[in-house]
Amino acid sequence: MSNPKGLLSSVLPRSVNPSTGNVQVQLLLLGLIRVLIALVSDATWGLLAGTARNWLAGKPRGLSLIGGAPGMVMAGPGARPGFSGRE
């Protein structure tokens, strides 16, 4: 749900109806809508990330948290199979 572009692209071809008009125009409009959604979504995530970074940079431990977060994000899913209990 955090990637509306992927969600929209899975629905895009099914939304075209040849009986309602020109298929190329419908695809062009749906493509433009996808670009607009991508622009708004990516800009929002970028602004939120920049705001969070500036907020955390003002904290004493903020930059250390920012530096360690990518490692934890990558190590978490990698460690999960070790705790799954399967043989």
N, C-alpha and C positions, 0 to 999 in steps of 0.2 A: 504494500500500500504506500510505501514511501517513494515509489518510482511510478508516477502516473503515466510517464511516457510508455513504459512497458505494458501497462494495463490498457492504455488506449490503442497501442499497435496490435494487440491481440483481438480487438473488436473492430478495427478499422475496415478490413475487407468485407466483413459481414454487413456493414452499414450501407454499402452501395446497393442501390436498387435501380436496375436499368429501366423499369417502367415509370419512374418518376422524373426522368430527365437524362441529360447527357452524363455518361459515366465519368468521362475525363474531368468535367467540372466538379462533380461530386468528390472525386478523388483529390482534386486540387484543393477544394475547400476543407476536406478532412485533413489533408496534409498540412495546410496552413494552421488549422486548429491545433494539430499536434505540435507544430513548431512554437506556437504561442504558449501552449501548456508547458513545453520544455523550457522556454525562456523564463516564464514565471516561476516554475519549480526550481530550476537551477539557480536563478537569481535569489530566490528566497533562502535556499540552503546556503548559498555563499554569504549572504548578509547575516544569517544566523551564526554561521561558523566564525565570521569576522567579529561579530559582537561577543560571542562566547570567548574567543581568544583574547580580545581586549579586556574583558572582565576578569578572566583567569590570570592574565599577565600582571594585573594589579595586586594579586594575592601573593603572599610569601611563598606558598608551595605551588602556585598556579602553573608556572612554566615547567616544573618537574612533572606535574600531572599531564600536561600537554605532551611532554617528551615521552612519557611511558605509556600513554594510551594506545598508540598504534601497535606496540609490541603485545600488549594485553589482548587487543582485538584479534591479532593473528595467532597468538598462543592459545587462546581460549578454545576455539573450534579444533585446534590440533590436539589438545589434551583430552578432549571429550571422549574419543574412542577408548582411551586408557581407563576410563572410569565407567564404561558401559556395562561391565560385568560379563561380557561374552568371552568365550574361549577361542 
